[in-house]
Amino acid sequence: MNQRELEDRLAQLEDKLITMERRSHNRISLQCEAEHAYEINRFLFEDVHARFVIATGIDSDNCFEVLYHYSYDQTGCVITVDAFIRDRVHPSIESIAPRIPGADWIEREMHDLLGIDFLHHPDMRRLILSDNWPEGVYPLRKDAVRLESRPDGDPEKRPLDQMKSPARRTINLSKPILPVGPFHPLQEEMEYFQLAVDGEIVTDIDMRISYNHRGIEKISESLQYDQVPFLVSRICGICSASHPLAYVQAVEEIAGVSPPERALYVRTIINELERIHSHVLWVGLAGHFIGYDTVFMWAWKYREPVLDLLEMITGNRNNYGNVRIGGCRSDIPNELKPQIVKAMDEIEKKIDMLTKAVLDDPILHARLKGIGVLTKADAIRYAVTGPTARASGIPIDVRRDDPYAAYDLLDWNVITQPEGDVFAKAVVRLLETIESIKIVKQAVKRMPDGPISVEVREIPPGEGYGRAEAPRGETFHYVRSDGGNRPVRHKMRAPSFVNVPSFKASCIGEHIADVTITLASVDPCYSCTERLAAVDGNSKITHDYAALLQLSRDETDRLRKVMGPRRMDGEEG
Amino acid sequence: MKKSPWVFHVNTGACNNCDIEILDLLAPKFDVERFGIKLVGSPRHADALLVTGVVTAQAAPRLREIYRQTAKPCVVFAIGACACDTGIFYSGYHVVGPVDKIIKEIDPNAIIAYVPGCPPKPEAMIAGVVKALSTL
């Protein structure tokens, strides 16, 4: 379907809509009353086959709004369904999670933060706020008063009975439960998984997040437009170029500015350098998880020159703070170009070597093929993005579908693999790294001279969508402006927020020994997942992750013994 | 504390940046294991805690519990702007930190060292650890 046909198709919804607005060549907004939202969502997801991106809850003047954002990737179109909930006292709307599992978490989040009820939601437990957060306090409402004493998690105040806690388990407790987390030195971040096991086989998985929730969406409403990029680059340290870029693009869309061409190239280079160091980091961690510590050490060594380049360009190894509305803050000096090309040439050799080592290693084949499979159908249902989707045979990449920065001016390929297993995800990331190196080299060569930013004085009222392909998938930012100097609502969706829930599809039925690498295969990022707003309720510290890791490594050792010793080919060739 | 310090890493709501830089300390470029600084898997083995992040409401009780489990004396390193004073997230509704406030609630005499930066460079972390250990 091209854009024209898509619009004709959407016109079928006319009798259910208040208005249908065509904002630009690939932005469409549909407004409706809450009672029609379910049917419209069903139509978009099942008949039009649009990809569910996220939903935004807004506390408006005299109603609540729930905005469902969809992406129609064939034309790069963002379709937004804006549903009005008129009842401010008991706001409620029909849940779409039974049809679209990818909407499960976001509905729970809106329930936590805005107090909107989602009728017939399968699992309306607390997701994003802490166990001891008082009931009935909704921080994202505009009239939310600051709690005098913030819940500080005093053990004496915690509900004694775990089952009474809002975060109580759903897993059937009669089965053995294997707790994972929330602290372990190898899990950099806190997350708490409970695996229900039957012998060696995982039969169910439950996740509890909130440990990393900082309330960034609310903080963003209190900052000026130009300050927000510094906040959103701290959503996640590894995606600290993509988040501000997506935000800035959203605001530029409202203001109708286009940055000068050189700025587009600078943005491209910084974003691709970020992707290279992030993917290489993942390869290292994946090696570590299956007991190849050499890979960890190599990969992390090869990543360093990229960080050095970023430091030379932006002044910081991470958190670059380089994009601003209308362009960039600092330029890439032309004198640096040869140095960038040289570093790219060197890292290309190393990545080549790593790729060959992975593709040729029979133990890795035995260990990773057919493990943690996310089928294409599940990938669509859970609305996953990025390498997780591309490794399941879904060819989506915002850089190509809805081009931004200078990506449409350069030659590169979208890498996909059909299998959906851990091996496919590794292959996608490694080959993508090589594409990124290609992009950086071209961009450095073609970057024109000229200014790097234009001045933007005012942000008019309106709505804007910004998307960027972060290393882990699509980063989506929605900004609403009322003409003032701060956003009235700023919704951000990081890729892990949709990628992590897909564990429910990929982990069940796996051996316990394969769980660590399956969990790691989407490259989960919890600081992203919980951008806004472990141990179980008994505050017991568990270290079973270490045991799991050991199991994972033993499995590799066992295979190694079975298949005979094989040296990983030396790093210098 | 004269011998090799063993450290336990606690993330209490960081953006991941400080954590990756901590892991980077173990990778070949910085390789702090040369000096006997080792990341350990249990707070009970730790001489020092490396705490990153703002301390969210959900993480605070866990941080206290981890500190209780360490053998004393235990130095707490607040790594990064967030851990030192909650940084850019100071007004967040789910933020109850900074780290020193939470730790001092259960141990007013706790030894706390601060390594500011967003994120502090690995060199800064090494310098911070050396400076703190040489004054103890």
Boltz contact constraints between the chains, C-beta under 6 A:
constraints:
  - contact:
      token1: [A, 130]
      token2: [B, 57]
      max_distance: 6.0
  - contact:
      token1: [A, 130]
      token2: [B, 58]
      max_distance: 6.0
  - contact:
      token1: [A, 139]
      token2: [B, 93]
      max_distance: 6.0
  - contact:
      token1: [A, 150]
      token2: [B, 96]
      max_distance: 6.0
  - contact:
      token1: [A, 151]
      token2: [B, 57]
      max_distance: 6.0
  - contact:
      token1: [A, 152]
      token2: [B, 60]
      max_distance: 6.0
  - contact:
      token1: [A, 152]
      token2: [B, 96]
      max_distance: 6.0
  - contact:
      token1: [A, 153]
      token2: [B, 57]
      max_distance: 6.0
  - contact:
      token1: [A, 153]
      token2: [B, 60]
      max_distance: 6.0
  - contact:
      token1: [A, 153]
      token2: [B, 61]
      max_distance: 6.0
  - contact:
      token1: [A, 155]
      token2: [B, 61]
      max_distance: 6.0
  - contact:
      token1: [A, 185]
      token2: [B, 9]
      max_distance: 6.0
  - contact:
      token1: [A, 185]
      token2: [B, 39]
      max_distance: 6.0
  - contact:
      token1: [A, 185]
      token2: [B, 41]
      max_distance: 6.0
  - contact:
      token1: [A, 188]
      token2: [B, 19]
      max_distance: 6.0
  - contact:
      token1: [A, 189]
      token2: [B, 11]
      max_distance: 6.0
  - contact:
      token1: [A, 190]
      token2: [B, 11]
      max_distance: 6.0
  - contact:
      token1: [A, 210]
      token2: [B, 58]
      max_distance: 6.0
  - contact:
      token1: [A, 211]
      token2: [B, 58]
      max_distance: 6.0
  - contact:
      token1: [A, 211]
      token2: [B, 59]
      max_distance: 6.0
  - contact:
      token1: [A, 212]
      token2: [B, 13]
      max_distance: 6.0
  - contact:
      token1: [A, 213]
      token2: [B, 56]
      max_distance: 6.0
  - contact:
      token1: [A, 213]
      token2: [B, 94]
      max_distance: 6.0
  - contact:
      token1: [A, 214]
      token2: [B, 13]
      max_distance: 6.0
  - contact:
      token1: [A, 214]
      token2: [B, 54]
      max_distance: 6.0
  - contact:
      token1: [A, 214]
      token2: [B, 89]
      max_distance: 6.0
  - contact:
      token1: [A, 214]
      token2: [B, 92]
      max_distance: 6.0
  - contact:
      token1: [A, 214]
      token2: [B, 95]
      max_distance: 6.0
  - contact:
      token1: [A, 215]
      token2: [B, 92]
      max_distance: 6.0
  - contact:
      token1: [A, 215]
      token2: [B, 93]
      max_distance: 6.0
  - contact:
      token1: [A, 215]
      token2: [B, 94]
      max_distance: 6.0
  - contact:
      token1: [A, 219]
      token2: [B, 91]
      max_distance: 6.0
  - contact:
      token1: [A, 219]
      token2: [B, 92]
      max_distance: 6.0
  - contact:
      token1: [A, 231]
      token2: [B, 88]
      max_distance: 6.0
  - contact:
      token1: [A, 234]
      token2: [B, 15]
      max_distance: 6.0
  - contact:
      token1: [A, 234]
      token2: [B, 88]
      max_distance: 6.0
  - contact:
      token1: [A, 236]
      token2: [B, 15]
      max_distance: 6.0
  - contact:
      token1: [A, 236]
      token2: [B, 16]
      max_distance: 6.0
  - contact:
      token1: [A, 237]
      token2: [B, 15]
      max_distance: 6.0
  - contact:
      token1: [A, 237]
      token2: [B, 16]
      max_distance: 6.0
  - contact:
      token1: [A, 237]
      token2: [B, 17]
      max_distance: 6.0
  - contact:
      token1: [A, 238]
      token2: [B, 16]
      max_distance: 6.0
  - contact:
      token1: [A, 297]
      token2: [B, 28]
      max_distance: 6.0
  - contact:
      token1: [A, 300]
      token2: [B, 27]
      max_distance: 6.0
  - contact:
      token1: [A, 301]
      token2: [B, 28]
      max_distance: 6.0
  - contact:
      token1: [A, 304]
      token2: [B, 29]
      max_distance: 6.0
  - contact:
      token1: [A, 318]
      token2: [B, 17]
      max_distance: 6.0
  - contact:
      token1: [A, 318]
      token2: [B, 119]
      max_distance: 6.0
  - contact:
      token1: [A, 319]
      token2: [B, 118]
      max_distance: 6.0
  - contact:
      token1: [A, 527]
      token2: [B, 15]
      max_distance: 6.0
  - contact:
      token1: [A, 527]
      token2: [B, 16]
      max_distance: 6.0
  - contact:
      token1: [A, 533]
      token2: [B, 94]
      max_distance: 6.0
  - contact:
      token1: [A, 535]
      token2: [B, 62]
      max_distance: 6.0
  - contact:
      token1: [A, 539]
      token2: [B, 61]
      max_distance: 6.0
  - contact:
      token1: [A, 539]
      token2: [B, 65]
      max_distance: 6.0
  - contact:
      token1: [A, 546]
      token2: [B, 41]
      max_distance: 6.0
